[in-house]
Amino acid sequence: MTSSNMGRRYIEEAQGRIELVRLALTRQLWATVVREAQECVELFLKGALRLVAVEPARTHDVAELFRRERARFPDWFRVHAERLASISTDMAADRGPALYGDERQGVGPQDLFDESAAHAAVRKLEEVAALCGQLLETVSSSVRPANAMPDGAEPDSDSRAESHTPDRKLE
């Protein structure tokens, strides 16, 4: 699998996980919201890096790599690189406490994160999701499959034959 395909899959996975964040939010599981939002952000940013052929670091915070490789991104995305790196660092710092709490103090994760922290994490996630989703669309639209027709070209009559599979009902 190419780096670009993995990047697409990371971003699609992160997009799918947003529903888990929303579910945790409706159930008022504030620490879970923070934790899941961080994981989504990590997947989005690692996916973005892979889309531009950068192997992401095996760390939860990709800020330094993001800053170092910003020139690989399109101009419109590059202007957001510092903000995205900052979000990565902020959210990575909350990753462990959002899962384990503060074991030294004997404080559980739900006591460390409140509703405002959860909503802040969701806002950051939404910002990252929008930018990385747009990057994925940009990259996907600039890469044409080998068998694709040039813009405006029509397939000849021989290649228009449709294969039709009868509709099946799921049982």
Phi and psi in degrees as GROMACS dihedral restraints (atoms count N, CA, C in turn):
[ dihedral_restraints ]
;  ai    aj    ak    al  type     phi  dphi    fc
    3     4     5     6     1   -74.3    20    10
    4     5     6     7     1   160.4    20    10
    6     7     8     9     1   -58.4    20    10
    7     8     9    10     1   -39.6    20    10
    9    10    11    12     1   -64.1    20    10
   10    11    12    13     1   -41.7    20    10
   12    13    14    15     1   -64.4    20    10
   13    14    15    16     1   -40.3    20    10
   15    16    17    18     1   -64.9    20    10
   16    17    18    19     1   -38.9    20    10
   18    19    20    21     1   -60.0    20    10
   19    20    21    22     1   -44.7    20    10
   21    22    23    24     1   -60.6    20    10
   22    23    24    25     1   -43.9    20    10
   24    25    26    27     1   -66.3    20    10
   25    26    27    28     1   -38.9    20    10
   27    28    29    30     1   -60.4    20    10
   28    29    30    31     1   -46.2    20    10
   30    31    32    33     1   -65.9    20    10
   31    32    33    34     1   -42.5    20    10
   33    34    35    36     1   -63.4    20    10
   34    35    36    37     1   -39.2    20    10
   36    37    38    39     1   -62.1    20    10
   37    38    39    40     1   -45.9    20    10
   39    40    41    42     1   -62.2    20    10
   40    41    42    43     1   -41.3    20    10
   42    43    44    45     1   -60.5    20    10
   43    44    45    46     1   -40.0    20    10
   45    46    47    48     1   -67.7    20    10
   46    47    48    49     1   -33.6    20    10
   48    49    50    51     1   -74.7    20    10
   49    50    51    52     1   -14.1    20    10
   51    52    53    54     1   -58.1    20    10
   52    53    54    55     1   -33.2    20    10
   54    55    56    57     1   -62.5    20    10
   55    56    57    58     1   -34.8    20    10
   57    58    59    60     1   -64.8    20    10
   58    59    60    61     1   -38.7    20    10
   60    61    62    63     1   -63.7    20    10
   61    62    63    64     1   -44.7    20    10
   63    64    65    66     1   -63.8    20    10
   64    65    66    67     1   -38.8    20    10
   66    67    68    69     1   -62.7    20    10
   67    68    69    70     1   -46.2    20    10
   69    70    71    72     1   -61.2    20    10
   70    71    72    73     1   -36.0    20    10
   72    73    74    75     1   -65.0    20    10
   73    74    75    76     1   -45.1    20    10
   75    76    77    78     1   -66.1    20    10
   76    77    78    79     1   -27.0    20    10
   78    79    80    81     1   -91.1    20    10
   79    80    81    82     1     4.3    20    10
   81    82    83    84     1    59.7    20    10
   82    83    84    85     1    36.5    20    10
   84    85    86    87     1   -94.4    20    10
   85    86    87    88     1    76.7    20    10
   87    88    89    90     1   -58.7    20    10
   88    89    90    91     1   -45.7    20    10
   90    91    92    93     1   -64.7    20    10
   91    92    93    94     1   -36.7    20    10
   93    94    95    96     1   -65.8    20    10
   94    95    96    97     1   -38.6    20    10
   96    97    98    99     1   -58.8    20    10
   97    98    99   100     1   -48.0    20    10
   99   100   101   102     1   -62.0    20    10
  100   101   102   103     1   -45.1    20    10
  102   103   104   105     1   -64.7    20    10
  103   104   105   106     1   -50.3    20    10
  105   106   107   108     1   -66.5    20    10
  106   107   108   109     1   -37.0    20    10
  108   109   110   111     1   -63.3    20    10
  109   110   111   112     1   -40.4    20    10
  111   112   113   114     1   -62.3    20    10
  112   113   114   115     1   -43.7    20    10
  114   115   116   117     1   -63.4    20    10
  115   116   117   118     1   -39.3    20    10
  117   118   119   120     1   -62.5    20    10
  118   119   120   121     1   -47.0    20    10
  120   121   122   123     1   -59.2    20    10
  121   122   123   124     1   -43.3    20    10
  123   124   125   126     1   -59.5    20    10
  124   125   126   127     1   -45.7    20    10
  126   127   128   129     1   -64.4    20    10
  127   128   129   130     1   -42.7    20    10
  129   130   131   132     1   -58.9    20    10
  130   131   132   133     1   -48.6    20    10
  132   133   134   135     1   -70.6    20    10
  133   134   135   136     1   -38.4    20    10
  135   136   137   138     1   -67.1    20    10
  136   137   138   139     1   -35.5    20    10
  138   139   140   141     1   -63.8    20    10
  139   140   141   142     1   -42.6    20    10
  141   142   143   144     1   -60.5    20    10
  142   143   144   145     1   -43.9    20    10
  144   145   146   147     1   -61.4    20    10
  145   146   147   148     1   -43.2    20    10
  147   148   149   150     1   -65.4    20    10
  148   149   150   151     1   -33.1    20    10
  150   151   152   153     1   -60.6    20    10
  151   152   153   154     1   -28.0    20    10
  153   154   155   156     1  -106.2    20    10
  154   155   156   157     1    24.5    20    10
  156   157   158   159     1    66.1    20    10
  157   158   159   160     1    37.5    20    10
  159   160   161   162     1  -114.3    20    10
  160   161   162   163     1   124.7    20    10
  162   163   164   165     1   -74.7    20    10
  163   164   165   166     1   118.3    20    10
  165   166   167   168     1   -71.1    20    10
  166   167   168   169     1   151.6    20    10
  168   169   170   171     1   -64.4    20    10
  169   170   171   172     1   153.4    20    10
  171   172   173   174     1   -87.7    20    10
  172   173   174   175     1    58.8    20    10
  174   175   176   177     1  -142.5    20    10
  175   176   177   178     1   161.2    20    10
  177   178   179   180     1   -80.8    20    10
  178   179   180   181     1   -21.0    20    10
  180   181   182   183     1  -108.6    20    10
  181   182   183   184     1   111.3    20    10
  183   184   185   186     1  -101.0    20    10
  184   185   186   187     1    17.8    20    10
  186   187   188   189     1   -56.9    20    10
  187   188   189   190     1   -49.6    20    10
  189   190   191   192     1   -63.6    20    10
  190   191   192   193     1   -42.7    20    10
  192   193   194   195     1   -64.2    20    10
  193   194   195   196     1   -39.9    20    10
  195   196   197   198     1   -61.3    20    10
  196   197   198   199     1   -44.5    20    10
  198   199   200   201     1   -64.7    20    10
  199   200   201   202     1   -45.1    20    10
  201   202   203   204     1   -64.2    20    10
  202   203   204   205     1   -34.9    20    10
  204   205   206   207     1  -102.3    20    10
  205   206   207   208     1    12.2    20    10
  207   208   209   210     1   -56.1    20    10
  208   209   210   211     1   -29.9    20    10
  210   211   212   213     1   -64.0    20    10
  211   212   213   214     1   -19.2    20    10
  213   214   215   216     1   -75.0    20    10
  214   215   216   217     1   -18.6    20    10
  216   217   218   219     1   -85.1    20    10
  217   218   219   220     1   155.8    20    10
  219   220   221   222     1   -59.8    20    10
  220   221   222   223     1   153.4    20    10
  222   223   224   225     1   -52.1    20    10
  223   224   225   226     1   -45.5    20    10
  225   226   227   228     1   -62.7    20    10
  226   227   228   229     1   -30.7    20    10
  228   229   230   231     1   -84.8    20    10
  229   230   231   232     1   -37.6    20    10
  231   232   233   234     1   -56.7    20    10
  232   233   234   235     1   -35.4    20    10
  234   235   236   237     1   -65.0    20    10
  235   236   237   238     1   -16.3    20    10
  237   238   239   240     1   -98.7    20    10
  238   239   240   241     1    -1.2    20    10
  240   241   242   243     1   -59.1    20    10
  241   242   243   244     1   -42.1    20    10
  243   244   245   246     1   -65.6    20    10
  244   245   246   247     1   -42.7    20    10
  246   247   248   249     1   -63.1    20    10
  247   248   249   250     1   -43.7    20    10
  249   250   251   252     1   -63.7    20    10
  250   251   252   253     1   -39.8    20    10
  252   253   254   255     1   -63.7    20    10
  253   254   255   256     1   -41.2    20    10
  255   256   257   258     1   -63.3    20    10
  256   257   258   259     1   -41.7    20    10
  258   259   260   261     1   -62.5    20    10
  259   260   261   262     1   -41.9    20    10
  261   262   263   264     1   -57.5    20    10
  262   263   264   265     1   -47.7    20    10
  264   265   266   267     1   -64.9    20    10
  265   266   267   268     1   -47.0    20    10
  267   268   269   270     1   -58.7    20    10
  268   269   270   271     1   -47.3    20    10
  270   271   272   273     1   -75.3    20    10
  271   272   273   274     1   -33.4    20    10
  273   274   275   276     1   -63.9    20    10
  274   275   276   277     1   -33.2    20    10
  276   277   278   279     1   -64.9    20    10
  277   278   279   280     1   -28.5    20    10
  279   280   281   282     1   -90.1    20    10
  280   281   282   283     1    -7.3    20    10
  282   283   284   285     1   -57.1    20    10
  283   284   285   286     1   -57.2    20    10
  285   286   287   288     1   -62.9    20    10
  286   287   288   289     1   -51.6    20    10
  288   289   290   291     1   -59.5    20    10
  289   290   291   292     1   -31.4    20    10
  291   292   293   294     1   -70.5    20    10
  292   293   294   295     1   -20.4    20    10
  294   295   296   297     1   -97.4    20    10
  295   296   297   298     1   -45.5    20    10
  297   298   299   300     1  -104.1    20    10
  298   299   300   301     1   -17.0    20    10
  300   301   302   303     1    79.3    20    10
  301   302   303   304     1  -158.6    20    10
  303   304   305   306     1  -111.0    20    10
  304   305   306   307     1    96.6    20    10
  306   307   308   309     1   -66.8    20    10
  307   308   309   310     1   -31.3    20    10
  309   310   311   312     1   -65.6    20    10
  310   311   312   313     1   -39.3    20    10
  312   313   314   315     1   -87.8    20    10
  313   314   315   316     1   -10.7    20    10
  315   316   317   318     1    70.9    20    10
  316   317   318   319     1    34.5    20    10
  318   319   320   321     1  -112.9    20    10
  319   320   321   322     1   125.6    20    10
  321   322   323   324     1   -75.3    20    10
  322   323   324   325     1   162.7    20    10
  324   325   326   327     1   -59.8    20    10
  325   326   327   328     1   -36.6    20    10
  327   328   329   330     1   -68.3    20    10
  328   329   330   331     1   -18.8    20    10
  330   331   332   333     1   -88.3    20    10
  331   332   333   334     1   -14.0    20    10
  333   334   335   336     1   -89.6    20    10
  334   335   336   337     1   -26.9    20    10
  336   337   338   339     1  -121.0    20    10
  337   338   339   340     1   130.6    20    10
  339   340   341   342     1  -109.6    20    10
  340   341   342   343     1  -175.2    20    10
  342   343   344   345     1   -59.6    20    10
  343   344   345   346     1   -40.1    20    10
  345   346   347   348     1   -67.1    20    10
  346   347   348   349     1   -36.5    20    10
  348   349   350   351     1   -64.8    20    10
  349   350   351   352     1   -40.2    20    10
  351   352   353   354     1   -63.9    20    10
  352   353   354   355     1   -44.5    20    10
  354   355   356   357     1   -66.6    20    10
  355   356   357   358     1   -36.0    20    10
  357   358   359   360     1   -63.3    20    10
  358   359   360   361     1   -41.5    20    10
  360   361   362   363     1   -63.2    20    10
  361   362   363   364     1   -40.2    20    10
  363   364   365   366     1   -65.4    20    10
  364   365   366   367     1   -41.1    20    10
  366   367   368   369     1   -61.2    20    10
  367   368   369   370     1   -43.2    20    10
  369   370   371   372     1   -63.6    20    10
  370   371   372   373     1   -43.4    20    10
  372   373   374   375     1   -59.5    20    10
  373   374   375   376     1   -45.2    20    10
  375   376   377   378     1   -62.3    20    10
  376   377   378   379     1   -38.3    20    10
  378   379   380   381     1   -63.3    20    10
  379   380   381   382     1   -48.2    20    10
  381   382   383   384     1   -64.6    20    10
  382   383   384   385     1   -42.9    20    10
  384   385   386   387     1   -60.9    20    10
  385   386   387   388     1   -43.0    20    10
  387   388   389   390     1   -63.6    20    10
  388   389   390   391     1   -46.5    20    10
  390   391   392   393     1   -67.5    20    10
  391   392   393   394     1   -44.6    20    10
  393   394   395   396     1   -71.0    20    10
  394   395   396   397     1   -33.2    20    10
  396   397   398   399     1   -64.0    20    10
  397   398   399   400     1   -41.1    20    10
  399   400   401   402     1   -67.1    20    10
  400   401   402   403     1   -39.0    20    10
  402   403   404   405     1   -61.4    20    10
  403   404   405   406     1   -43.8    20    10
  405   406   407   408     1   -60.3    20    10
  406   407   408   409     1   -44.0    20    10
  408   409   410   411     1   -61.6    20    10
  409   410   411   412     1   -42.7    20    10
  411   412   413   414     1   -62.6    20    10
  412   413   414   415     1   -47.5    20    10
  414   415   416   417     1   -67.0    20    10
  415   416   417   418     1   -42.2    20    10
  417   418   419   420     1   -63.8    20    10
  418   419   420   421     1   -39.1    20    10
  420   421   422   423     1   -75.3    20    10
  421   422   423   424     1   -20.0    20    10
  423   424   425   426     1   -89.0    20    10
  424   425   426   427     1    -9.9    20    10
  426   427   428   429     1  -108.9    20    10
  427   428   429   430     1   115.0    20    10
  429   430   431   432     1  -101.9    20    10
  430   431   432   433     1   132.5    20    10
  432   433   434   435     1   -57.6    20    10
  433   434   435   436     1   151.9    20    10
  435   436   437   438     1   -57.7    20    10
  436   437   438   439     1   -30.7    20    10
  438   439   440   441     1   -95.7    20    10
  439   440   441   442     1     8.6    20    10
  441   442   443   444     1   -74.9    20    10
  442   443   444   445     1   149.0    20    10
  444   445   446   447     1   -80.8    20    10
  445   446   447   448     1   146.6    20    10
  447   448   449   450     1   -59.6    20    10
  448   449   450   451     1   156.4    20    10
  450   451   452   453     1   -53.7    20    10
  451   452   453   454     1   131.2    20    10
  453   454   455   456     1    82.8    20    10
  454   455   456   457     1    -9.5    20    10
  456   457   458   459     1   -80.5    20    10
  457   458   459   460     1   146.0    20    10
  459   460   461   462     1  -110.8    20    10
  460   461   462   463     1   140.1    20    10
  462   463   464   465     1   -66.7    20    10
  463   464   465   466     1   151.4    20    10
  465   466   467   468     1   -73.0    20    10
  466   467   468   469     1   168.4    20    10
  468   469   470   471     1   -60.7    20    10
  469   470   471   472     1   -30.2    20    10
  471   472   473   474     1   -68.3    20    10
  472   473   474   475     1   -30.9    20    10
  474   475   476   477     1   -91.1    20    10
  475   476   477   478     1     1.5    20    10
  477   478   479   480     1   -86.4    20    10
  478   479   480   481     1    -8.3    20    10
  480   481   482   483     1   -58.5    20    10
  481   482   483   484     1   130.0    20    10
  483   484   485   486     1   -94.3    20    10
  484   485   486   487     1   140.3    20    10
  486   487   488   489     1   -96.0    20    10
  487   488   489   490     1   131.3    20    10
  489   490   491   492     1  -119.7    20    10
  490   491   492   493     1   125.1    20    10
  492   493   494   495     1  -105.7    20    10
  493   494   495   496     1   128.0    20    10
  495   496   497   498     1   -58.6    20    10
  496   497   498   499     1   144.3    20    10
  498   499   500   501     1   -64.3    20    10
  499   500   501   502     1   137.2    20    10
  501   502   503   504     1  -117.8    20    10
  502   503   504   505     1   141.7    20    10
  504   505   506   507     1   -90.5    20    10
  505   506   507   508     1   138.8    20    10
  507   508   509   510     1   -77.7    20    10
  508   509   510   511     1   135.9    20    10
